[in-house]
């Protein structure tokens, strides 16, 4: 992997930026699957102690495709994660094994004003065991967007196309609106 040029940083966030997590062919397959079937993204909430998923456009507006856990596309993503992401998580954080949850392809489109307000990924009873979130960029032909970690800085974080951001599910983060075009990401927990 080529190293990016060095930059001086004054604010930092405990986020790992990892290039080349998924190859171009898998990215294209994920985008084709997304365009064949997607739906309005939901927010997970607890109602009387039980999980409920509902559309809440004041908190989150995006389109999602949830990959079928039994399908070949889920298996392909899982294989890519096992071979490329897991060695890096072990080197950095001594994470040697993770149970994967659902994998999502999500889109944030400028014309729709898509966004996801600041949140943590492990604050509900049914998400409390989440440890690491990964956001993998499937394209880079858009303007704006990215993730912010408001407890640390207002910097926007974007991985290179095919690469991802890995971070603790305990970190507050926000998916900011795209100014032009559509941002596609693969989301893993």
N, C-alpha and C positions, 0 to 999 in steps of 0.2 A: 504494500500500500504506500502510495506517495504521501509524504507529510505535507500539510498545508504550510504556507509561509508563516513565520512567527509574527505574532501581534502582541503589543503591550496591552494588558488588561488591568483595569483599576477596580472593577466590580466583578465578582465571581459568583457562580451558582454551582452547587454540587451536581453537575450534569456531565455525563460522558457523551461526547460526540464521536460516533463510530461510522466511518465510511464503508461502502461496499458490503452492506448486510444482505441485500438481495440483488440478483443479477437482472439485466434489462429484459430478458425473456419472461421472468417471473413477474416483473413490474407490469409488462404489457398484458399478461394473462389476468392479473388482478384488475387492471383497468377495464378490460373487456368484460369480465364478470360483473364489475360494478355497473357498467353501462347497460348490461342486460337486465339487471335487477337491483334496485336500491329503494330505500324508503326513508321517510322523515326520521331523523335521529331522535331517540328518546333519552330521558333522564331516569336513572334508577333511584327509587325512593323506597322507604319502608312505611308500610301501612299496616297498623296493628301487628307489628313485628314481622310481617311478611314482605317479600320483595314485590315491587310493582314498577313497571316501566311505563312512562307516560311522556307525551310530547309537552314540553314547557318552553315555548318560543321566547320567553323573556330570559331564560337561562342558557339555552342551547338551541342553535338553529344550524343544521347541516343535514346532508343526506348520508345514509349509512348502508353498507352491505355487511351482514354478519355471515362469516364463512361457516359452512356446515362442518361440524367437528368430524363427521364420518366421511367427508368428501376428499377427493384427491388434491384440491387446492389448499385445503387446511394442512394436509400432510406435507405438501411441498413447502409451505411457509414454515411449518414446524421443523422440517429438515434444514432449511436455510438458517433458522434461528439456532438450532443445535450446533451446526458446524461453524457459524460465523460469530454469533453473539455470545454464546455461553463461554467460550474460552476467554473472551474479553471481560465478562462479568466476574469470572473466577480470578483473573489476574488483578483486577482493580478492587473487588469487594469480597473475594473468597466465596462467591455464590457458586456452588457446584451443582445444584439441582433446583429446578423450579417446576411447579405444576402450572401448565398453561391454562388460561381461561379462554374465552372466546377471542377470535381475531376479527377485527373490523377493518373494512376499507371505508374511509370517510372523505367527504368532499366539502370544502368551504368555497362558495362561489360569491364573487363580488356582486353580481347582479341581485342576488338574494339577500346580501348583507349578512352572510353566515358568520357565526362566532360561537364560542363556548366561554361563559364567564368564569372568573377565577374559582377554582375548586380543588379539592383533594380527591384522590381516587380510592381512598380506603376508610371512609368515615361512617359507613353504614354497617349493620350487623352482617349482611351478606357480602360485603367487600372488605371487611376488616383484615382478612388474611392476604390481601394483595400486598406485594412487596415492591416490585419494580414495574414501571411502565416504560414502554418503548414506542416512540413515534417515528416511523420510517417514511421518508419523503419519496413519493412515487413519481413526481414531476417537479420541474423548476421553471416552467414557463408561465409564471404569474408574478404579480407585484404585491408587496406587503405580506401580510400573514405571518405565520410563525407562532412560537410559544414565548410567553413571558413568565417570569417567576417573580411576582410582585413583592414578595418578602425580601428579595435580595437586590433587585434593580429593575429598571424599565427596559433593559436590553431585550431585543427580540432574537430568539434562537432558531436557527434553521440548519439542518444537516444537509450535506450535499445529496443530490438525487441518488437514490439507492442506499443512502446511509440513514442513520437514525440517531435520535437522542434517547439515552437511557437515564432514568432518574427514579428516585424513591417515590412511591405512591403517596407518601406523607407530605411531599412538597406541594404547596399551593402553586397552581399554574393556570394559565389562561390561553386559549387559542384566539388570537386577535384576527380581526376581519381582513380579508384580502381586498386590496384596492382595485386590482384589475386581473381578470382571468379566474381560474379555479385551481385551488390547491388540493391535491389528492394525497392522503396519508394512509399507511397501514398502521393500525394501533394494536398493541399487544399488552396484556397484563400477565 
